[in-house]
Amino acid sequence: MIRWSPLCSFLNDGRIELDTNTVAGIRRRRRPTGNLCSLITNAKLNEVEPFAYVKDVLERMSSGHPMSRLDDLLPWNWQPKTDKS
């Protein structure tokens, strides 16, 4: 069910922030959950398999991927690692 009045207010007033509370659940966990939902949605929009993408990005980040190259990990730039056996 779309709530038209709040949606129109959001679209017409740039000061209003989008609230992902419905998706995120508990308010104190909203931001991390919202961020993860955003990553998954962006992966799908860029025709990237979400589980493989998130798994690979987390592995790269925990293995020392340089902060200066975070743009490489965005769904529209991401390339899966290839096995060089």
C-alpha positions, 0 to 999 in steps of 0.5 A: 500500500502506497502512502501517497501524501507522505510520498508526495511530501518527500518528492516535493521537499528536498529537506525530508529524508527517506525513512527505511524504518519499515524495512529495517525493523528496530530503530537502533539497527535501522542504518546497518540494515538499511545500508545492506538492503541498499547494497542488495537492491543496487546489486540486483539493479546492476544485474549482479547476484546479491549473495556473491557480491556481498560475500566477495565485498566483505571478503575483500574488505576484511583482507585489506582492500585499500580504502582509496579504491572503495569505488571498485566495490560499488555494484556498477563497478564490481567485477568478481575475482577470477581464479588464476589456478 
